[in-house]
Structure formats: structure tokens, C-alpha cells
Amino acid sequence: MISLLENNKDMEVLNVYLLGDNVSAESKVQLSEIAAKYGRTCTVIDVPDLKIPTAFTSARWPKSAFTRMFSGELMPQEEKQMLYLDCDIVVRGSLKGLVGYDMGGHAICAVKDCVSKGYKKKIGIEAEDSYVNAGVLLMDLEKMRELDIREMMSSFVKEHASDISYADQDILNGMFKGKFGVLDPVYDAMTLTCVYTYEQIRQIRHPSFYYSKDEIVKAQKNPVIVHYTTCMTNIRPWCEGSDHPFAADFDKYMQMSPWKDRKKGVARFDKADQKIVKAILALPDWMSYRLIGLIHGVIRPLVLRLKK
């Protein structure tokens, strides 16, 4: 929130809402005080029981993961458009380019994520359709209110429950089946985008219907929003020893926050699949990226489809 407000001081209207789950009274006061320094407000919406079927929620899929899909009913009726942001994000620049953005009749506009046609196929999406990242969503709230989100969600999960790899993100994409408006990747520069070259990205993920090299290079050089997604063995900046290209941005805004003295965590890569990735990455680049791409983009989705 600090990064958002710091870089958008000249925006005429900027209301911040936190879709919260048991946010403490102390935290609510801290957040309000931060917003007040910028002449803004931060409203904490205590998310009620959304009546999400229990089959959708578990330790793997917490209820909080689905909250964004119900923004239409959770947000005040007077709000017509919103930009949803995950919590693992910093805003590095102006968002004026999204104010009054022509959404082309879509309920949601977002940045394409880097997935192969194999992953799309297993959740019923065509190779030439967009698969988007769920961490940054520009929403037309009026259109979202017209949709029966629970029925869309239920229908998709009923057919594809065993196919889901990326929890709520797969569900969001499966519900809308490529019917998204597409944003410039500068508005959601994920770790994969920031760390690897365009050629390496294509080797690692085998993406279908993705961005051009020029679009990705532009996002790498000067992203408006950096999204610190998990990516193999990259250490995220709230842990010691992060080598993320934009770790300094996180540190900058952390030092401006009430939590500036909080000790950073320690990243561990001791799960079986993480150990395998580390071993593969120890190989020469030309070999390791192709091998990871083969496993991630081709073999794994094929095995999952055959198992089903």
C-alpha cells in the first residue's frame, strides 16, 4: 500500500480497500494511519462467509484465495471499477494508464501468465486463448455483479477438480475460458519475467499465445508493478539473501513502513521437488532450462491428463 500511495500522489481518486480475514484492531489502525499520511483512506472489509462449497476449500485452497472472485458483492456498490492486487507486490510507478481503461466489454483484464498449451488443455482452455495471472486484476465491478460466480465456479470445479494445478488461478481461468482483456505485462512483472531472458522463458515454460519479446523486454526494464511470485529457487525479498532483480524496491518500502525493524525470514528449499530443481539448475544453462521446460511444460501436464 505504501508503494501504491507513494507513486500515485497525483491520482485524483484512489480508494484503498483491504479484503481482510481476521485483521486485528491494531493493524486496522496502522493501515488507516499510513493511508492518512497520503490524504487517502484504507477501508478494511471483513470478508463474511461467502458460502463457498466446502469441497473447494482445504489446506491447499484456503478460503482467502477465492475472495477476489467475489469482489463484485464485497465492494461498496458505488465502486464501479477496481484494481485487485495480491499482497506479494510493490507498485513502482503511476497507475494512471489504468484509470478509465477501455476494458473492451470484459469483466476482467489481466496480464498473461506463462503456461504451456498442455496446462491449458487439461483445464479446458484452447491453446490460443489467454491464461492470466490472478495477482493483478482490473475488474469491471458492474459486470462482475451480473455474473453468477458461484455457479460458474461450481460448474468448472465439478468437471476439472482433478486437473487443477494452480488452485484459484486455474479456477479463475477455467471459469472465464480465455474471455479476458489483456493488459501490458508492465502491470504484472512476475519473477519469471524479471529473472530470465525471453529466450530462457520460452525454454523453461513453452508458453502458448504469449507476449512478444519487445513487450517482455519493456516489462523487464521498467515494470510498473512487480509481483514477487515463486519461481524455482529464487528467494523472495522478505527473506534473507534475495537476489531478485527488484529486491531493493521491496526493501525501500519496507523501510518506510511501521515494520521496518522486523527481521527477515529464511528461505528453505528442502522439499523433494525443490531439491530436484536445484540439481537440474546446477547443470549448464543450455541443458537445465530445456530439461525443466520439458518436465514442466510437456511431461507433467501429459502425465496428469493420462492419470485422469
RAHU-V443281 format. One record per run of one state. SS is the DSSP state (H for helix, E for strand, - for the rest). FROM is the first residue (numbers start at 1). LEN is the number of residues. If there is no record, write none. Layout:
SS FROM LEN
SS FROM LEN
This chain:
- 1 1
H 2 5
- 7 9
E 16 5
- 21 4
H 25 13
- 38 4
E 42 5
- 47 7
H 54 3
- 57 6
H 63 12
- 75 6
E 81 5
- 86 3
E 89 3
- 92 4
H 96 3
- 99 9
E 108 5
- 113 3
E 116 1
H 117 6
- 123 9
E 132 9
H 141 6
- 147 2
H 149 15
- 164 3
H 167 10
- 177 4
E 181 2
- 183 2
H 185 3
- 188 1
E 189 2
H 191 5
- 196 2
H 198 8
- 206 1
E 207 1
- 208 5
H 213 9
- 222 3
E 225 3
- 228 11
E 239 1
- 240 7
H 247 9
- 256 9
E 265 1
- 266 6
H 272 10
- 282 3
H 285 23
- 308 1
